Amino acid sequence: MTFKKSLYLLFLITIVPIYANGQQLPQLTQYMMNNYAINPAVAGMQDYYQIRTTIRNQWVGIEDAPTTNILSVYGKRGNNVGLGGIVFNDQVGPTSRIGANMSYTYHFSLSKKTMLALSLSGGFTQFKIDKIGWNVQHPDDPVTQGDVIVDAIPDATFGFNFYGKNWYLGGSVPQLVSSNLELLDTDFARNFNTEMTGSLSPHVYILGAYQHTINDFWSVEPSVLVKYMDPTPTQFDIGLKTEYNDRLWAGLNYRSNGDMAALFGYNIGERFIVGYSYDIVNADINDYSSSSHEFMIGINFVPVKEQQIID
């Protein structure tokens, strides 16, 4: 059996039964640009709808390394309601995770300057392990037999968000349902006396940002993302984004595992945003991969101003 396929079988034997013992959701470097992917309660924080798409290639240089694709649409519906939806696809070698969620958010006024949004989203997630095409030395090995194993489960996320004119701070709990997965076929479980199920554990995210205007041309935006899932240690990202003339922006991001990233982007008018981030991975795997890449494209459906119509 090849080394590569042995790693996949190690995943089947050890990771699936204890799926809840590690971070189960993908990470984003440009989380401040696609914050709905972290917390659905940000829907309706602005008075217009937004589209954000994220494409992430992690650990470039490692074959079959993780890739993530996210498309989110969210915005304000009426005075106090925000609506949104998201579809996503994660791929790691022969394993994949796809799903979709829709959210409803209600906004409360706490004071003249402070709002509170509460959100609930629901949908599904499908997990798949594809054994077709595995090139192994011993094709009669029962571990490698079978074709595609698929399990689809319901999913839900709760979120809250405090916000004002130039700041927000909130949290979310994805995988709220804690559904069980069945990703091992019956023959495999019987031959190896292995449990067939592993559960999805709730995660806790805390996300916040503050935009400070320095002068007519420059602004800075520090941000923080805290991630926790029992029993893993708490992880955090700290970012700083600087924007010039509401057009060109750049920033740095530090992750508690030692990763660092540089961010660049450009706003094309008020409606279009393009962004790119380059991650420098930590010392644990930099002998195999030196970087991760993430691309972001956004559209803001900003209402046309009266003066623009006259012009």
C-alpha positions in Angstrom: 0.0 0.0 0.0 1.4 3.4 -0.9 2.3 5.9 1.8 -0.3 8.4 0.6 -3.1 5.8 0.8 -1.9 4.7 4.3 -2.4 8.3 5.5 -6.0 8.2 4.2 -6.6 4.9 6.0 -5.2 6.3 9.2 -7.8 9.1 8.8 -10.5 6.4 8.5 -9.4 4.4 11.5 -8.5 7.2 14.0 -9.9 10.5 13.0 -13.5 9.6 12.1 -14.4 7.9 15.3 -13.1 10.8 17.4 -14.1 13.6 15.0 -15.1 15.8 17.8 -11.6 16.0 19.3 -10.2 18.7 17.0 -11.2 21.9 15.1 -13.7 20.6 12.5 -14.4 23.8 10.6 -12.2 25.5 8.0 -10.2 28.6 8.9 -10.2 31.9 7.0 -7.6 34.6 7.0 -9.8 37.4 5.5 -12.5 36.7 8.1 -13.1 40.5 8.6 -14.1 40.7 4.9 -16.4 37.7 4.9 -17.6 38.0 8.5 -21.0 36.4 7.7 -19.2 33.1 7.2 -18.2 33.3 10.9 -21.3 34.9 12.5 -24.7 35.1 10.7 -25.8 37.8 13.1 -23.9 40.4 11.1 -26.6 40.2 8.4 -28.4 43.5 8.3 -25.7 45.5 10.0 -25.4 47.5 6.8 -28.5 48.8 4.9 -27.7 46.8 1.7 -27.2 43.3 0.5 -23.7 41.9 0.0 -22.2 38.9 -1.8 -18.9 37.4 -0.7 -17.0 34.5 -2.2 -13.9 33.0 -0.7 -11.5 30.6 -2.3 -8.8 29.2 -0.1 -5.9 26.8 -1.0 -4.2 25.8 2.2 -0.6 24.4 2.5 0.4 24.8 -1.1 2.9 22.1 -2.1 1.3 19.3 -0.1 -0.6 17.0 -2.4 -4.4 16.9 -1.7 -4.1 19.6 0.9 -7.3 21.3 2.1 -9.2 23.6 -0.2 -12.2 25.7 0.8 -14.9 27.5 -1.3 -17.5 29.7 0.3 -20.3 31.8 -1.2 -22.4 34.0 1.1 -25.3 36.4 0.4 -26.7 38.5 3.2 -28.2 41.9 4.0 -31.0 44.0 5.5 -34.7 43.2 4.9 -36.9 45.9 6.4 -36.1 48.0 9.4 -35.1 45.3 11.9 -34.6 42.1 9.9 -31.5 40.6 8.3 -31.5 37.6 5.9 -28.7 35.6 4.6 -27.5 32.3 3.1 -24.3 30.5 2.6 -23.0 27.5 0.6 -19.6 25.9 1.1 -17.4 23.1 -0.1 -14.3 21.7 1.7 -12.0 19.1 0.1 -9.1 17.2 1.8 -7.8 14.4 -0.3 -10.6 11.8 -0.7 -12.8 13.5 2.0 -15.2 16.3 1.4 -17.7 18.4 3.2 -20.5 20.4 1.4 -23.5 22.2 2.8 -25.8 25.2 2.8 -27.5 27.3 5.5 -30.1 30.1 5.6 -30.4 32.6 8.4 -32.9 35.0 10.0 -31.6 37.9 12.1 -33.6 40.4 14.2 -32.1 43.7 15.3 -32.9 45.4 18.6 -32.1 49.0 19.6 -30.3 49.1 23.0 -29.6 52.9 22.8 -29.2 55.6 20.3 -25.7 54.3 19.4 -25.8 50.6 20.1 -27.8 47.7 18.5 -28.1 44.1 19.3 -28.7 41.4 16.6 -29.8 37.8 17.4 -29.6 35.2 14.6 -30.5 31.6 14.0 -29.5 29.7 10.8 -30.3 26.2 9.7 -29.4 23.9 6.9 -27.5 20.7 6.1 -24.0 19.4 5.8 -22.9 16.4 3.7 -19.7 14.5 4.4 -18.2 12.1 1.9 -15.3 9.7 1.7 -14.4 8.5 -1.9 -12.5 5.3 -2.1 -12.8 5.0 -5.9 -9.5 5.0 -7.7 -7.3 4.3 -4.8 -4.1 2.7 -6.0 -3.0 0.2 -3.4 -0.6 -2.8 -3.3 -3.2 -5.1 -1.8 -6.6 -4.6 -3.5 -8.1 -7.4 -1.4 -7.4 -5.6 1.8 -10.9 -5.0 3.4 -9.9 -1.6 4.6 -9.6 -0.3 1.0 -12.8 -2.0 -0.4 -16.0 -0.1 -1.2 -16.6 3.0 -3.2 -18.2 6.1 -1.8 -19.5 6.6 1.8 -21.8 9.6 2.3 -23.7 10.9 5.3 -25.8 14.0 5.4 -26.9 15.6 8.7 -28.8 18.7 9.8 -26.9 21.8 11.0 -27.7 25.0 12.9 -25.9 28.1 14.1 -26.8 30.6 16.7 -25.3 34.1 16.6 -25.4 37.4 18.4 -23.8 40.8 17.5 -23.5 44.1 19.3 -22.6 46.9 17.0 -22.5 50.7 16.5 -21.5 53.1 13.8 -17.9 51.9 13.4 -17.5 48.8 15.6 -19.0 45.4 16.2 -18.5 42.5 18.7 -20.4 39.3 18.7 -20.3 35.5 18.9 -21.6 32.4 17.2 -22.0 28.7 17.9 -21.9 26.6 14.7 -22.7 22.9 14.7 -25.2 23.6 17.4 -27.1 20.3 16.7 -24.1 18.0 17.6 -25.2 15.5 15.0 -23.6 12.0 14.8 -21.7 10.9 11.6 -21.7 7.4 10.1 -18.7 7.4 7.7 -17.5 3.8 8.1 -19.2 1.0 6.2 -20.4 -2.1 7.9 -17.7 -4.4 6.7 -15.0 -2.1 7.9 -16.5 -1.7 11.3 -17.0 -5.5 11.7 -13.5 -6.4 10.6 -11.7 -3.9 12.8 -14.2 -3.7 15.7 -14.3 0.0 15.2 -17.2 2.4 16.2 -19.1 3.6 13.2 -20.0 7.0 14.5 -18.4 10.3 15.5 -20.1 13.4 16.5 -19.8 17.0 15.4 -19.2 19.3 18.3 -20.4 22.8 18.8 -17.7 25.5 18.2 -17.6 28.9 19.9 -16.5 31.9 17.8 -16.0 35.5 19.1 -15.5 38.1 16.4 -15.0 41.8 16.6 -13.6 44.8 14.8 -13.3 48.6 15.2 -12.7 51.1 12.4 -10.8 54.2 13.3 -10.6 57.2 10.9 -7.3 58.9 11.1 -7.9 61.6 8.6 -9.7 62.2 5.2 -7.5 59.6 3.5 -6.5 57.0 6.1 -8.3 54.6 8.4 -7.2 51.5 10.4 -9.3 48.5 11.5 -8.0 46.2 14.2 -10.0 42.9 14.5 -9.9 39.7 16.5 -11.3 36.2 16.0 -11.4 33.7 18.9 -12.1 30.0 18.3 -12.8 27.4 20.8 -14.0 23.8 20.8 -13.8 21.4 23.7 -11.3 19.8 24.4 -8.9 21.7 22.1 -7.0 24.8 23.3 -8.5 28.2 22.4 -7.1 29.6 19.2 -7.2 33.3 18.1 -6.5 35.5 15.1 -5.4 39.1 15.5 -5.6 41.4 12.4 -4.9 45.0 11.5 -6.1 46.4 8.2 -5.2 49.9 6.8 -7.2 51.6 4.1 -6.3 54.5 1.9 -8.9 56.8 0.3 -11.6 54.2 0.6 -9.9 52.3 -2.2 -6.6 50.5 -1.5 -6.2 48.4 1.7 -3.5 46.2 3.2 -3.0 44.4 6.5 -1.4 41.8 8.6 -2.8 38.8 10.5 -1.3 36.7 13.3 -2.7 33.3 14.3 -1.9 31.8 17.7 -0.5 28.6 16.1 2.3 30.7 14.7 0.9 31.4 11.2 1.3 35.0 9.8 -0.4 36.5 6.8 -0.3 39.6 4.6 -3.5 40.9 3.1 -4.1 43.1 0.1 -7.2 44.4 -1.6 -8.9 47.1 -3.7 -12.3 48.6 -3.6 -13.7 49.4 -7.1 -16.1 52.2 -6.3 -18.6 51.3 -3.6 -19.8 48.1 -5.2 -16.9 45.8 -5.9 -14.1 44.4 -3.7 -11.2 42.1 -4.5 -8.9 40.8 -1.8 -5.9 38.4 -1.5 -4.0 37.0 1.5 -0.7 35.1 1.7 -0.2 32.9 4.7 3.2 31.9 6.0 2.7 28.6 7.8 4.3 27.8 11.1 7.5 25.8 11.7 5.7 22.5 12.2 5.0 22.0 8.5 7.2 24.6 6.7 9.5 21.8 5.5 6.5 20.6 3.3 4.6 23.8 2.6 5.6 27.4 2.9 2.3 29.1 2.3 -1.5 29.2 1.9 -3.4 31.4 -0.5 -6.9 33.0 -0.1 -8.8 35.0 -2.7 -12.0 37.0 -1.9 -14.4 38.8 -4.3 -17.3 40.9 -3.0 -20.2 42.8 -4.4 -22.1 45.5 -2.4 -25.6 46.3 -3.6 -25.4 49.9 -2.3 -28.5 52.0 -3.1 -28.0 54.5 -5.9 -27.9 58.0 -4.4 -30.2 60.7 -5.7 -27.3 62.9 -6.9 -25.9 60.0 -8.9 -29.3 59.6 -10.7 -29.3 63.3 -11.6 -25.7 63.2 -12.9 
